[in-house]
Amino acid sequence: MVRLHGSGGQSPPEAVLEGAPGGCSVDGSTTVCTLSDSRSGHFEFDIQPTGYEKVHVSETVAEMETHGSCCSCGYMPRAVDVQLKPQ
């Protein structure tokens, strides 16, 4: 998940994911982009928020070890915060 933070006092921007499956939506005062590819690995993609510079994201999501009969999604969820720059 990537949380986009715009300029103070402005509404959160609409945004589009480029180069990765998923989508972006406004959640309160923040725009949240979530990949639909739920797994560990390296992810590299762009986000284009309306009225702001394009953001390039390059993140690695670690694999999670499971022990015994524990149920797990198999990866360590990540949340990345990005401060947007106006165009």
C-alpha positions in Angstrom: 0.0 0.0 0.0 1.2 3.5 -0.8 -0.3 6.5 1.0 -0.1 9.8 -1.0 -0.1 13.1 1.0 -0.8 16.3 -0.9 -0.2 19.9 0.0 -1.7 21.0 3.3 -5.3 22.1 3.1 -6.0 20.7 -0.3 -8.3 17.7 -1.0 -6.5 14.4 -1.7 -5.8 13.9 -5.4 -7.2 11.3 -7.7 -4.4 9.0 -8.8 -3.6 6.2 -11.3 -1.2 3.3 -10.9 1.0 2.7 -13.9 3.0 -0.5 -14.5 1.3 -2.6 -11.7 -2.1 -4.2 -11.2 -4.2 -2.5 -8.6 -5.9 0.8 -8.0 -6.0 4.1 -6.1 -8.8 5.6 -4.0 -9.4 8.4 -1.6 -9.6 7.4 2.0 -10.4 10.4 4.2 -7.7 13.0 3.8 -5.3 10.6 2.0 -5.1 8.9 -1.4 -4.3 5.2 -1.0 -2.9 3.0 -3.8 -3.0 -0.8 -3.3 -1.5 -3.5 -5.5 -3.7 -6.5 -6.3 -0.6 -8.7 -6.6 -0.5 -9.9 -2.9 2.9 -11.6 -2.6 6.5 -11.1 -1.5 9.1 -9.8 -4.0 10.4 -6.6 -5.6 7.8 -4.1 -7.0 8.5 -1.1 -9.2 5.8 1.1 -10.6 4.6 4.7 -11.1 1.7 6.6 -9.6 0.3 9.7 -11.4 -1.6 11.9 -9.0 -3.7 14.7 -10.6 -2.0 18.1 -10.2 1.2 16.6 -8.8 4.5 15.2 -10.2 4.5 11.5 -11.1 5.9 9.3 -8.3 8.2 6.3 -8.9 7.9 3.6 -6.3 10.6 0.8 -5.9 10.0 -1.4 -2.8 10.7 -4.9 -1.7 8.2 -6.9 0.3 9.8 -9.5 2.5 8.6 -13.1 2.7 7.1 -14.1 6.1 8.0 -17.5 7.6 5.2 -19.5 9.0 5.6 -22.0 11.9 3.3 -24.8 12.8 -0.3 -24.5 11.8 -0.3 -20.7 11.7 -2.2 -19.2 8.8 -0.4 -16.4 7.0 -0.5 -14.5 3.8 3.2 -15.4 3.2 4.6 -11.9 3.1 5.2 -8.9 5.4 2.6 -6.2 4.4 4.2 -2.8 3.7 2.8 0.7 3.9 4.8 3.5 2.2 4.1 7.2 2.8 4.8 9.6 0.0 4.7 13.4 0.2 3.6 14.7 -3.2 5.2 17.7 -5.0 2.9 20.0 -7.0 3.5 20.2 -10.8 
